[in-house]
Amino acid sequence: MIQTIHNKKIKKLTKKDGFSLIELVVVVAVLAILSAVAIPSFSDIRKKSMITVAKQNLITIFKECSLVNIDNGNATFSDINSWQTSNSYGDRSGLGFGGDGFTYDTEIDSNDPITSSDSCMSVAAKSNTISGTSIGSLPHFELKYNSSTNSIEKNCQVDSTETFNKGSCITTNPKGSQW
């Protein structure tokens, strides 16, 4: 009996602990497959969050402007707190909210600098992103008050087929309801 207990202890001491090479290769392969699937989806999440932030900033600017417009009528950019920000281009007037990939302007089709006397009842988030970079190109968005229909229009523009969209800009919808 003592001999069998002693033999079991010897067998335990001689048995090698650890993983085999095949087990390690399988684990590395599984991790590689998981990362290949996960990394692109994280990139999409970043782009979607940048778009969401830009839309929220447009809404914030427009709400500020609407409140001033109710009080004073004919609200301008100098009347709102957002005017105190600086844009990410650094070479012209405009609104910026720091690193969200967008500069805010008066209209989606305009490249004219915003001035303090411009009406803020139309504001656009224009993408600073460039096709071919890690982020890629993002759509442009616009929020403006249409006085003839007494409604707020939500317009957007996609520059090319390479622009990240994923349903955030529906250009097939009529003007005013594209996002």
Secondary structure in CASP SS format (residue, H / E / C, confidence):
PFRMAT SS
TARGET T0000
AUTHOR 0000-0000-0000
METHOD secondary structure of the structure
MODEL  1
M C 1.00
I H 1.00
Q H 1.00
T H 1.00
I H 1.00
H H 1.00
N H 1.00
K H 1.00
K H 1.00
I H 1.00
K H 1.00
K H 1.00
L H 1.00
T H 1.00
K C 1.00
K C 1.00
D C 1.00
G C 1.00
F C 1.00
S C 1.00
L H 1.00
I H 1.00
E H 1.00
L H 1.00
V H 1.00
V H 1.00
V H 1.00
V H 1.00
A H 1.00
V H 1.00
L H 1.00
A H 1.00
I H 1.00
L H 1.00
S H 1.00
A H 1.00
V H 1.00
A H 1.00
I H 1.00
P H 1.00
S H 1.00
F H 1.00
S H 1.00
D H 1.00
I H 1.00
R H 1.00
K H 1.00
K H 1.00
S H 1.00
M H 1.00
I H 1.00
T H 1.00
V H 1.00
A H 1.00
K H 1.00
Q H 1.00
N H 1.00
L H 1.00
I H 1.00
T H 1.00
I H 1.00
F H 1.00
K H 1.00
E H 1.00
C H 1.00
S H 1.00
L H 1.00
V H 1.00
N H 1.00
I H 1.00
D H 1.00
N H 1.00
G C 1.00
N C 1.00
A C 1.00
T E 1.00
F H 1.00
S H 1.00
D H 1.00
I C 1.00
N H 1.00
S H 1.00
W H 1.00
Q H 1.00
T C 1.00
S C 1.00
N C 1.00
S C 1.00
Y C 1.00
G C 1.00
D C 1.00
R C 1.00
S C 1.00
G C 1.00
L E 1.00
G C 1.00
F C 1.00
G C 1.00
G C 1.00
D C 1.00
G C 1.00
F E 1.00
T E 1.00
Y E 1.00
D E 1.00
T C 1.00
E C 1.00
I C 1.00
D C 1.00
S C 1.00
N C 1.00
D C 1.00
P C 1.00
I C 1.00
T C 1.00
S C 1.00
S C 1.00
D C 1.00
S E 1.00
C C 1.00
M C 1.00
S E 1.00
V E 1.00
A E 1.00
A E 1.00
K E 1.00
S E 1.00
N C 1.00
T C 1.00
I C 1.00
S C 1.00
G C 1.00
T C 1.00
S C 1.00
I C 1.00
G C 1.00
S C 1.00
L C 1.00
P C 1.00
H E 1.00
F E 1.00
E E 1.00
L E 1.00
K E 1.00
Y E 1.00
N E 1.00
S C 1.00
S C 1.00
T C 1.00
N C 1.00
S E 1.00
I E 1.00
E E 1.00
K E 1.00
N E 1.00
C E 1.00
Q E 1.00
V C 1.00
D C 1.00
S C 1.00
T C 1.00
E C 1.00
T C 1.00
F C 1.00
N C 1.00
K C 1.00
G C 1.00
S C 1.00
C C 1.00
I C 1.00
T C 1.00
T C 1.00
N C 1.00
P C 1.00
K C 1.00
G C 1.00
S E 1.00
Q C 1.00
W C 1.00
END
